[in-house]
Amino acid sequence: METLAVRKKLHTFIDEMPDYCLSSVEPLLSYLAGEPVIETDLTDEERNWVWEGRKHHKEHPEDFVPLESIQ
């Protein structure tokens, strides 16, 4: 199926979706579209820490320490 047809099909699904389902689908679509999800109950300071950390990781992936390697 060509890309435009898939996009139209997805738009149709969203348009026909009951309102109560939209909040469930939004985080997934946001993630897939490249928009990082941040907890909604964070303070502005905490939200800035998250954004700064993500920015640093994107610019310097060599600094990343996988959780599995921490003992």
C-alpha positions in Angstrom: 0.0 0.0 0.0 1.5 3.4 -0.9 2.3 5.9 1.8 -0.4 8.3 0.9 -3.1 5.6 1.1 -1.8 4.4 4.5 -1.9 8.0 5.8 -5.5 8.5 4.6 -6.5 5.2 6.2 -4.9 6.2 9.5 -6.6 9.6 9.4 -9.9 7.8 8.8 -9.4 5.6 11.8 -8.7 8.6 14.0 -11.7 10.6 12.6 -14.0 7.6 13.3 -12.5 6.8 16.7 -14.7 7.5 19.8 -13.6 10.5 21.8 -12.8 8.4 24.8 -10.2 6.5 22.8 -8.2 9.5 21.7 -6.3 10.0 25.0 -5.2 6.4 24.8 -3.9 6.6 21.2 -2.3 10.1 21.5 0.9 9.0 23.4 1.6 6.3 20.9 1.1 8.5 17.9 3.2 11.2 19.5 6.0 8.8 20.1 5.9 7.4 16.6 5.9 11.0 15.2 9.1 11.7 17.1 7.6 13.9 19.8 8.9 12.6 23.1 6.4 11.9 25.8 7.0 13.6 29.2 5.0 12.9 32.4 2.3 15.4 32.8 2.6 15.9 36.5 6.2 17.1 36.5 7.1 20.6 37.7 8.6 23.0 35.1 12.0 22.4 36.6 11.7 18.6 36.3 10.4 19.0 32.8 13.5 21.1 31.9 15.8 18.4 33.4 14.1 15.8 31.2 14.5 18.0 28.0 18.1 18.8 28.9 18.9 15.1 29.4 17.3 14.1 26.1 19.2 16.9 24.3 22.5 15.9 25.8 21.9 12.2 24.9 21.1 13.2 21.3 24.2 15.3 21.0 26.5 13.0 23.0 25.3 9.4 22.7 28.7 8.2 23.7 28.0 9.5 27.3 25.0 7.2 27.6 25.4 4.4 30.3 22.9 1.5 29.8 21.0 0.6 32.9 22.2 -3.0 32.6 25.8 -1.9 33.1 25.1 -0.2 36.4 25.7 -2.5 39.4 
